Each structure stands twice: as C-alpha cells, then as structure tokens.
C-alpha cells in the first residue's frame, strides 16, 4: 500500500535498514521514513520525515 510511513525509532535503526525495507522504499510501498527520535525515541520535538 503506497503512502505509508516506514517508522524507525532512532537514526541508528534507520542506518541499519535491511535490503527488504530499502526495496520497499524504492518500489513505493512506503512513501518515506518517519524518524521518531535521533539518539533515542522521543528526543526530538516532533517526528522527522525523510522523503
């Protein structure tokens, strides 16, 4: 389903994405990545969306 967010808790989790998640982003299954924190979940004022 398109236009869904791939949600990651931290930047470390985002950097550790596996090939299946990357392929899903490239194919349009996910519209973008929503990052819930940088070092730990909730340490940013709002989620960060990477398109």
CHARMM-style PDB file with segment names, atoms N, HN, CA, C and O in Angstrom:
ATOM      1  N   UNK     1       0.855  -1.179   0.000  1.00  0.00      PROA
ATOM      2  CA  UNK     1       0.000   0.000   0.000  1.00  0.00      PROA
ATOM      3  C   UNK     1       0.894   1.233   0.000  1.00  0.00      PROA
ATOM      4  O   UNK     1       1.750   1.374   0.873  1.00  0.00      PROA
ATOM      5  N   UNK     2       0.711   2.108  -0.946  1.00  0.00      PROA
ATOM      6  HN  UNK     2       0.016   1.994  -1.655  1.00  0.00      PROA
ATOM      7  CA  UNK     2       1.534   3.312  -1.061  1.00  0.00      PROA
ATOM      8  C   UNK     2       1.127   4.357  -0.029  1.00  0.00      PROA
ATOM      9  O   UNK     2       0.071   4.266   0.597  1.00  0.00      PROA
ATOM     10  N   UNK     3       1.987   5.342   0.127  1.00  0.00      PROA
ATOM     11  HN  UNK     3       2.844   5.417  -0.382  1.00  0.00      PROA
ATOM     12  CA  UNK     3       1.754   6.484   1.006  1.00  0.00      PROA
ATOM     13  C   UNK     3       1.735   6.108   2.479  1.00  0.00      PROA
ATOM     14  O   UNK     3       1.075   6.772   3.279  1.00  0.00      PROA
ATOM     15  N   UNK     4       2.431   5.081   2.836  1.00  0.00      PROA
ATOM     16  HN  UNK     4       2.966   4.542   2.187  1.00  0.00      PROA
ATOM     17  CA  UNK     4       2.592   4.708   4.233  1.00  0.00      PROA
ATOM     18  C   UNK     4       3.997   5.094   4.668  1.00  0.00      PROA
ATOM     19  O   UNK     4       4.913   5.160   3.849  1.00  0.00      PROA
ATOM     20  N   UNK     5       4.161   5.348   5.954  1.00  0.00      PROA
ATOM     21  HN  UNK     5       3.417   5.295   6.620  1.00  0.00      PROA
ATOM     22  CA  UNK     5       5.472   5.663   6.502  1.00  0.00      PROA
ATOM     23  C   UNK     5       6.158   4.384   6.966  1.00  0.00      PROA
ATOM     24  O   UNK     5       5.516   3.508   7.547  1.00  0.00      PROA
ATOM     25  N   UNK     6       7.440   4.276   6.715  1.00  0.00      PROA
ATOM     26  HN  UNK     6       7.961   4.987   6.243  1.00  0.00      PROA
ATOM     27  CA  UNK     6       8.271   3.264   7.349  1.00  0.00      PROA
ATOM     28  C   UNK     6       8.776   3.936   8.619  1.00  0.00      PROA
ATOM     29  O   UNK     6       9.520   4.913   8.540  1.00  0.00      PROA
ATOM     30  N   UNK     7       8.394   3.442   9.769  1.00  0.00      PROA
ATOM     31  HN  UNK     7       7.789   2.649   9.834  1.00  0.00      PROA
ATOM     32  CA  UNK     7       8.689   4.118  11.036  1.00  0.00      PROA
ATOM     33  C   UNK     7       9.915   3.498  11.689  1.00  0.00      PROA
ATOM     34  O   UNK     7      10.011   2.281  11.848  1.00  0.00      PROA
ATOM     35  N   UNK     8      10.859   4.373  12.067  1.00  0.00      PROA
ATOM     36  HN  UNK     8      10.782   5.362  11.939  1.00  0.00      PROA
ATOM     37  CA  UNK     8      12.071   3.973  12.773  1.00  0.00      PROA
ATOM     38  C   UNK     8      12.172   4.798  14.051  1.00  0.00      PROA
ATOM     39  O   UNK     8      11.879   5.994  14.053  1.00  0.00      PROA
ATOM     40  N   UNK     9      12.588   4.151  15.135  1.00  0.00      PROA
ATOM     41  HN  UNK     9      12.825   3.180  15.133  1.00  0.00      PROA
ATOM     42  CA  UNK     9      12.683   4.836  16.429  1.00  0.00      PROA
ATOM     43  C   UNK     9      13.879   5.777  16.521  1.00  0.00      PROA
ATOM     44  O   UNK     9      13.764   6.857  17.100  1.00  0.00      PROA
ATOM     45  N   UNK    10      15.027   5.389  15.963  1.00  0.00      PROA
ATOM     46  HN  UNK    10      15.121   4.511  15.493  1.00  0.00      PROA
ATOM     47  CA  UNK    10      16.252   6.191  16.091  1.00  0.00      PROA
ATOM     48  C   UNK    10      17.013   6.225  14.766  1.00  0.00      PROA
ATOM     49  O   UNK    10      16.733   5.444  13.857  1.00  0.00      PROA
ATOM     50  N   UNK    11      17.966   7.128  14.672  1.00  0.00      PROA
ATOM     51  HN  UNK    11      18.194   7.762  15.410  1.00  0.00      PROA
ATOM     52  CA  UNK    11      18.807   7.208  13.490  1.00  0.00      PROA
ATOM     53  C   UNK    11      19.620   5.919  13.327  1.00  0.00      PROA
ATOM     54  O   UNK    11      19.856   5.477  12.203  1.00  0.00      PROA
ATOM     55  N   UNK    12      20.042   5.325  14.422  1.00  0.00      PROA
ATOM     56  HN  UNK    12      19.850   5.684  15.335  1.00  0.00      PROA
ATOM     57  CA  UNK    12      20.771   4.053  14.369  1.00  0.00      PROA
ATOM     58  C   UNK    12      19.912   2.984  13.690  1.00  0.00      PROA
ATOM     59  O   UNK    12      20.412   2.220  12.865  1.00  0.00      PROA
ATOM     60  N   UNK    13      18.622   2.927  14.032  1.00  0.00      PROA
ATOM     61  HN  UNK    13      18.215   3.548  14.702  1.00  0.00      PROA
ATOM     62  CA  UNK    13      17.714   1.971  13.390  1.00  0.00      PROA
ATOM     63  C   UNK    13      17.544   2.279  11.911  1.00  0.00      PROA
ATOM     64  O   UNK    13      17.432   1.369  11.091  1.00  0.00      PROA
ATOM     65  N   UNK    14      17.525   3.550  11.576  1.00  0.00      PROA
ATOM     66  HN  UNK    14      17.616   4.290  12.242  1.00  0.00      PROA
ATOM     67  CA  UNK    14      17.367   3.938  10.171  1.00  0.00      PROA
ATOM     68  C   UNK    14      18.602   3.531   9.369  1.00  0.00      PROA
ATOM     69  O   UNK    14      18.481   3.030   8.251  1.00  0.00      PROA
ATOM     70  N   UNK    15      19.781   3.745   9.935  1.00  0.00      PROA
ATOM     71  HN  UNK    15      19.879   4.152  10.844  1.00  0.00      PROA
ATOM     72  CA  UNK    15      21.012   3.373   9.246  1.00  0.00      PROA
ATOM     73  C   UNK    15      21.141   1.854   9.098  1.00  0.00      PROA
ATOM     74  O   UNK    15      21.852   1.375   8.214  1.00  0.00      PROA
ATOM     75  N   UNK    16      20.467   1.112   9.946  1.00  0.00      PROA
ATOM     76  HN  UNK    16      19.890   1.502  10.664  1.00  0.00      PROA
ATOM     77  CA  UNK    16      20.563  -0.353   9.926  1.00  0.00      PROA
ATOM     78  C   UNK    16      19.435  -1.012   9.129  1.00  0.00      PROA
ATOM     79  O   UNK    16      19.190  -2.209   9.279  1.00  0.00      PROA
ATOM     80  N   UNK    17      18.754  -0.246   8.290  1.00  0.00      PROA
ATOM     81  HN  UNK    17      18.953   0.726   8.168  1.00  0.00      PROA
ATOM     82  CA  UNK    17      17.667  -0.825   7.497  1.00  0.00      PROA
ATOM     83  C   UNK    17      18.183  -1.990   6.662  1.00  0.00      PROA
ATOM     84  O   UNK    17      19.295  -1.939   6.136  1.00  0.00      PROA
ATOM     85  N   UNK    18      17.377  -3.034   6.542  1.00  0.00      PROA
ATOM     86  HN  UNK    18      16.474  -3.075   6.969  1.00  0.00      PROA
ATOM     87  CA  UNK    18      17.794  -4.172   5.738  1.00  0.00      PROA
ATOM     88  C   UNK    18      17.361  -3.996   4.283  1.00  0.00      PROA
ATOM     89  O   UNK    18      16.634  -3.061   3.949  1.00  0.00      PROA
ATOM     90  N   UNK    19      17.808  -4.889   3.440  1.00  0.00      PROA
ATOM     91  HN  UNK    19      18.399  -5.649   3.711  1.00  0.00      PROA
ATOM     92  CA  UNK    19      17.554  -4.764   2.000  1.00  0.00      PROA
ATOM     93  C   UNK    19      16.060  -4.841   1.666  1.00  0.00      PROA
ATOM     94  O   UNK    19      15.622  -4.240   0.686  1.00  0.00      PROA
ATOM     95  N   UNK    20      15.286  -5.559   2.452  1.00  0.00      PROA
ATOM     96  HN  UNK    20      15.642  -6.047   3.248  1.00  0.00      PROA
ATOM     97  CA  UNK    20      13.839  -5.647   2.213  1.00  0.00      PROA
ATOM     98  C   UNK    20      13.166  -4.293   2.423  1.00  0.00      PROA
ATOM     99  O   UNK    20      12.313  -3.885   1.634  1.00  0.00      PROA
ATOM    100  N   UNK    21      13.555  -3.604   3.489  1.00  0.00      PROA
ATOM    101  HN  UNK    21      14.247  -3.936   4.130  1.00  0.00      PROA
ATOM    102  CA  UNK    21      12.991  -2.278   3.762  1.00  0.00      PROA
ATOM    103  C   UNK    21      13.411  -1.275   2.698  1.00  0.00      PROA
ATOM    104  O   UNK    21      12.600  -0.455   2.268  1.00  0.00      PROA
ATOM    105  N   UNK    22      14.655  -1.328   2.274  1.00  0.00      PROA
ATOM    106  HN  UNK    22      15.314  -1.994   2.624  1.00  0.00      PROA
ATOM    107  CA  UNK    22      15.144  -0.412   1.239  1.00  0.00      PROA
ATOM    108  C   UNK    22      14.412  -0.667  -0.070  1.00  0.00      PROA
ATOM    109  O   UNK    22      14.026   0.277  -0.759  1.00  0.00      PROA
ATOM    110  N   UNK    23      14.218  -1.932  -0.415  1.00  0.00      PROA
ATOM    111  HN  UNK    23      14.532  -2.699   0.145  1.00  0.00      PROA
ATOM    112  CA  UNK    23      13.486  -2.278  -1.637  1.00  0.00      PROA
ATOM    113  C   UNK    23      12.044  -1.791  -1.562  1.00  0.00      PROA
ATOM    114  O   UNK    23      11.497  -1.336  -2.566  1.00  0.00      PROA
ATOM    115  N   UNK    24      11.423  -1.879  -0.397  1.00  0.00      PROA
ATOM    116  HN  UNK    24      11.867  -2.249   0.419  1.00  0.00      PROA
ATOM    117  CA  UNK    24      10.047  -1.404  -0.221  1.00  0.00      PROA
ATOM    118  C   UNK    24       9.964   0.109  -0.407  1.00  0.00      PROA
ATOM    119  O   UNK    24       8.986   0.611  -0.961  1.00  0.00      PROA
ATOM    120  N   UNK    25      10.969   0.830   0.046  1.00  0.00      PROA
ATOM    121  HN  UNK    25      11.764   0.422   0.496  1.00  0.00      PROA
ATOM    122  CA  UNK    25      11.015   2.282  -0.166  1.00  0.00      PROA
ATOM    123  C   UNK    25      11.185   2.607  -1.650  1.00  0.00      PROA
ATOM    124  O   UNK    25      10.504   3.480  -2.188  1.00  0.00      PROA
ATOM    125  N   UNK    26      12.095   1.895  -2.295  1.00  0.00      PROA
ATOM    126  HN  UNK    26      12.647   1.186  -1.858  1.00  0.00      PROA
ATOM    127  CA  UNK    26      12.368   2.148  -3.710  1.00  0.00      PROA
ATOM    128  C   UNK    26      11.187   1.792  -4.603  1.00  0.00      PROA
ATOM    129  O   UNK    26      10.976   2.433  -5.632  1.00  0.00      PROA
ATOM    130  N   UNK    27      10.418   0.784  -4.225  1.00  0.00      PROA
ATOM    131  HN  UNK    27      10.589   0.263  -3.389  1.00  0.00      PROA
ATOM    132  CA  UNK    27       9.285   0.342  -5.048  1.00  0.00      PROA
ATOM    133  C   UNK    27       8.020   1.166  -4.808  1.00  0.00      PROA
ATOM    134  O   UNK    27       7.049   1.045  -5.555  1.00  0.00      PROA
ATOM    135  N   UNK    28       8.029   2.005  -3.767  1.00  0.00      PROA
ATOM    136  HN  UNK    28       8.817   2.104  -3.160  1.00  0.00      PROA
ATOM    137  CA  UNK    28       6.858   2.826  -3.489  1.00  0.00      PROA
ATOM    138  C   UNK    28       5.905   2.233  -2.466  1.00  0.00      PROA
ATOM    139  O   UNK    28       4.845   2.804  -2.214  1.00  0.00      PROA
ATOM    140  N   UNK    29       6.258   1.099  -1.872  1.00  0.00      PROA
ATOM    141  HN  UNK    29       7.120   0.635  -2.077  1.00  0.00      PROA
ATOM    142  CA  UNK    29       5.428   0.522  -0.812  1.00  0.00      PROA
ATOM    143  C   UNK    29       5.313   1.509   0.345  1.00  0.00      PROA
ATOM    144  O   UNK    29       4.246   1.677   0.936  1.00  0.00      PROA
ATOM    145  N   UNK    30       6.431   2.155   0.654  1.00  0.00      PROA
ATOM    146  HN  UNK    30       7.298   2.018   0.174  1.00  0.00      PROA
ATOM    147  CA  UNK    30       6.454   3.217   1.652  1.00  0.00      PROA
ATOM    148  C   UNK    30       6.778   4.519   0.947  1.00  0.00      PROA
ATOM    149  O   UNK    30       7.633   4.552   0.062  1.00  0.00      PROA
ATOM    150  N   UNK    31       6.103   5.592   1.332  1.00  0.00      PROA
ATOM    151  HN  UNK    31       5.409   5.565   2.052  1.00  0.00      PROA
ATOM    152  CA  UNK    31       6.345   6.900   0.729  1.00  0.00      PROA
ATOM    153  C   UNK    31       7.598   7.550   1.312  1.00  0.00      PROA
ATOM    154  O   UNK    31       8.300   8.282   0.616  1.00  0.00      PROA
ATOM    155  N   UNK    32       7.880   7.282   2.600  1.00  0.00      PROA
ATOM    156  HN  UNK    32       7.310   6.687   3.166  1.00  0.00      PROA
ATOM    157  CA  UNK    32       9.021   7.904   3.259  1.00  0.00      PROA
ATOM    158  C   UNK    32       9.310   7.205   4.580  1.00  0.00      PROA
ATOM    159  O   UNK    32       8.611   6.274   4.980  1.00  0.00      PROA
ATOM    160  N   UNK    33      10.348   7.673   5.239  1.00  0.00      PROA
ATOM    161  HN  UNK    33      10.916   8.429   4.914  1.00  0.00      PROA
ATOM    162  CA  UNK    33      10.710   7.156   6.562  1.00  0.00      PROA
ATOM    163  C   UNK    33      10.353   8.210   7.594  1.00  0.00      PROA
ATOM    164  O   UNK    33      10.687   9.384   7.436  1.00  0.00      PROA
ATOM    165  N   UNK    34       9.676   7.788   8.648  1.00  0.00      PROA
ATOM    166  HN  UNK    34       9.405   6.834   8.777  1.00  0.00      PROA
ATOM    167  CA  UNK    34       9.360   8.682   9.754  1.00  0.00      PROA
ATOM    168  C   UNK    34      10.267   8.291  10.917  1.00  0.00      PROA
ATOM    169  O   UNK    34      10.202   7.172  11.427  1.00  0.00      PROA
ATOM    170  N   UNK    35      11.115   9.237  11.326  1.00  0.00      PROA
ATOM    171  HN  UNK    35      11.168  10.145  10.911  1.00  0.00      PROA
ATOM    172  CA  UNK    35      12.071   9.018  12.401  1.00  0.00      PROA
ATOM    173  C   UNK    35      11.502   9.616  13.682  1.00  0.00      PROA
ATOM    174  O   UNK    35      11.187  10.805  13.725  1.00  0.00      PROA
ATOM    175  N   UNK    36      11.370   8.795  14.728  1.00  0.00      PROA
ATOM    176  HN  UNK    36      11.626   7.829  14.693  1.00  0.00      PROA
ATOM    177  CA  UNK    36      10.714   9.232  15.966  1.00  0.00      PROA
ATOM    178  C   UNK    36      11.666   9.871  16.972  1.00  0.00      PROA
ATOM    179  O   UNK    36      11.217  10.433  17.971  1.00  0.00      PROA
ATOM    180  N   UNK    37      12.962   9.794  16.727  1.00  0.00      PROA
ATOM    181  HN  UNK    37      13.326   9.337  15.916  1.00  0.00      PROA
ATOM    182  CA  UNK    37      13.957  10.401  17.598  1.00  0.00      PROA
ATOM    183  C   UNK    37      15.318  10.259  16.959  1.00  0.00      PROA
ATOM    184  O   UNK    37      15.491   9.450  16.048  1.00  0.00      PROA
ATOM    185  N   UNK    38      16.284  11.025  17.417  1.00  0.00      PROA
ATOM    186  HN  UNK    38      16.143  11.682  18.157  1.00  0.00      PROA
ATOM    187  CA  UNK    38      17.617  10.906  16.822  1.00  0.00      PROA
ATOM    188  C   UNK    38      18.449   9.868  17.586  1.00  0.00      PROA
ATOM    189  O   UNK    38      18.784   8.820  17.034  1.00  0.00      PROA
ATOM    190  N   UNK    39      18.778  10.148  18.827  1.00  0.00      PROA
ATOM    191  HN  UNK    39      18.506  11.000  19.275  1.00  0.00      PROA
ATOM    192  CA  UNK    39      19.569   9.197  19.617  1.00  0.00      PROA
ATOM    193  C   UNK    39      18.673   8.190  20.335  1.00  0.00      PROA
ATOM    194  O   UNK    39      19.042   7.029  20.510  1.00  0.00      PROA
ATOM    195  N   UNK    40      17.489   8.653  20.750  1.00  0.00      PROA
ATOM    196  HN  UNK    40      17.190   9.597  20.608  1.00  0.00      PROA
ATOM    197  CA  UNK    40      16.517   7.766  21.376  1.00  0.00      PROA
ATOM    198  C   UNK    40      15.121   8.236  20.996  1.00  0.00      PROA
ATOM    199  O   UNK    40      14.913   9.410  20.688  1.00  0.00      PROA
ATOM    200  N   UNK    41      14.190   7.333  21.020  1.00  0.00      PROA
ATOM    201  HN  UNK    41      14.360   6.379  21.270  1.00  0.00      PROA
ATOM    202  CA  UNK    41      12.816   7.646  20.638  1.00  0.00      PROA
ATOM    203  C   UNK    41      12.274   8.786  21.502  1.00  0.00      PROA
ATOM    204  O   UNK    41      12.327   8.728  22.731  1.00  0.00      PROA
ATOM    205  N   UNK    42      11.752   9.827  20.837  1.00  0.00      PROA
ATOM    206  HN  UNK    42      11.710   9.874  19.839  1.00  0.00      PROA
ATOM    207  CA  UNK    42      11.147  10.942  21.546  1.00  0.00      PROA
ATOM    208  C   UNK    42      12.090  12.082  21.893  1.00  0.00      PROA
ATOM    209  O   UNK    42      11.676  13.024  22.567  1.00  0.00      PROA
ATOM    210  N   UNK    43      13.354  12.029  21.451  1.00  0.00      PROA
ATOM    211  HN  UNK    43      13.690  11.263  20.903  1.00  0.00      PROA
ATOM    212  CA  UNK    43      14.270  13.115  21.821  1.00  0.00      PROA
ATOM    213  C   UNK    43      14.256  14.284  20.834  1.00  0.00      PROA
ATOM    214  O   UNK    43      15.091  15.183  20.935  1.00  0.00      PROA
ATOM    215  N   UNK    44      13.335  14.283  19.897  1.00  0.00      PROA
ATOM    216  HN  UNK    44      12.657  13.553  19.815  1.00  0.00      PROA
ATOM    217  CA  UNK    44      13.135  15.428  19.002  1.00  0.00      PROA
ATOM    218  C   UNK    44      11.756  16.014  19.293  1.00  0.00      PROA
ATOM    219  O   UNK    44      10.874  15.294  19.763  1.00  0.00      PROA
ATOM    220  N   UNK    45      11.550  17.301  19.025  1.00  0.00      PROA
ATOM    221  HN  UNK    45      12.266  17.885  18.643  1.00  0.00      PROA
ATOM    222  CA  UNK    45      10.262  17.924  19.328  1.00  0.00      PROA
ATOM    223  C   UNK    45       9.093  17.302  18.553  1.00  0.00      PROA
ATOM    224  O   UNK    45       7.957  17.291  19.028  1.00  0.00      PROA
ATOM    225  N   UNK    46       9.384  16.795  17.374  1.00  0.00      PROA
ATOM    226  HN  UNK    46      10.306  16.805  16.988  1.00  0.00      PROA
ATOM    227  CA  UNK    46       8.360  16.151  16.540  1.00  0.00      PROA
ATOM    228  C   UNK    46       9.056  15.116  15.676  1.00  0.00      PROA
ATOM    229  O   UNK    46      10.263  15.209  15.455  1.00  0.00      PROA
ATOM    230  N   UNK    47       8.316  14.128  15.182  1.00  0.00      PROA
ATOM    231  HN  UNK    47       7.336  14.052  15.361  1.00  0.00      PROA
ATOM    232  CA  UNK    47       8.935  13.150  14.271  1.00  0.00      PROA
ATOM    233  C   UNK    47       9.532  13.839  13.040  1.00  0.00      PROA
ATOM    234  O   UNK    47       9.019  14.858  12.577  1.00  0.00      PROA
ATOM    235  N   UNK    48      10.606  13.277  12.527  1.00  0.00      PROA
ATOM    236  HN  UNK    48      11.023  12.450  12.903  1.00  0.00      PROA
ATOM    237  CA  UNK    48      11.270  13.802  11.336  1.00  0.00      PROA
ATOM    238  C   UNK    48      10.894  12.907  10.169  1.00  0.00      PROA
ATOM    239  O   UNK    48      11.001  11.685  10.266  1.00  0.00      PROA
ATOM    240  N   UNK    49      10.455  13.502   9.069  1.00  0.00      PROA
ATOM    241  HN  UNK    49      10.368  14.495   8.991  1.00  0.00      PROA
ATOM    242  CA  UNK    49      10.037  12.729   7.913  1.00  0.00      PROA
ATOM    243  C   UNK    49      11.052  12.906   6.794  1.00  0.00      PROA
ATOM    244  O   UNK    49      11.308  14.022   6.341  1.00  0.00      PROA
ATOM    245  N   UNK    50      11.625  11.795   6.355  1.00  0.00      PROA
ATOM    246  HN  UNK    50      11.417  10.888   6.723  1.00  0.00      PROA
ATOM    247  CA  UNK    50      12.587  11.776   5.249  1.00  0.00      PROA
ATOM    248  C   UNK    50      11.881  11.248   4.019  1.00  0.00      PROA
ATOM    249  O   UNK    50      11.404  10.113   4.003  1.00  0.00      PROA
ATOM    250  N   UNK    51      11.814  12.085   2.976  1.00  0.00      PROA
ATOM    251  HN  UNK    51      12.201  13.007   2.989  1.00  0.00      PROA
ATOM    252  CA  UNK    51      11.137  11.670   1.751  1.00  0.00      PROA
ATOM    253  C   UNK    51      12.102  11.304   0.686  1.00  0.00      PROA
ATOM    254  OT1 UNK    51      11.695  10.930  -0.414  1.00  0.00      PROA
TER     255      UNK     51
END
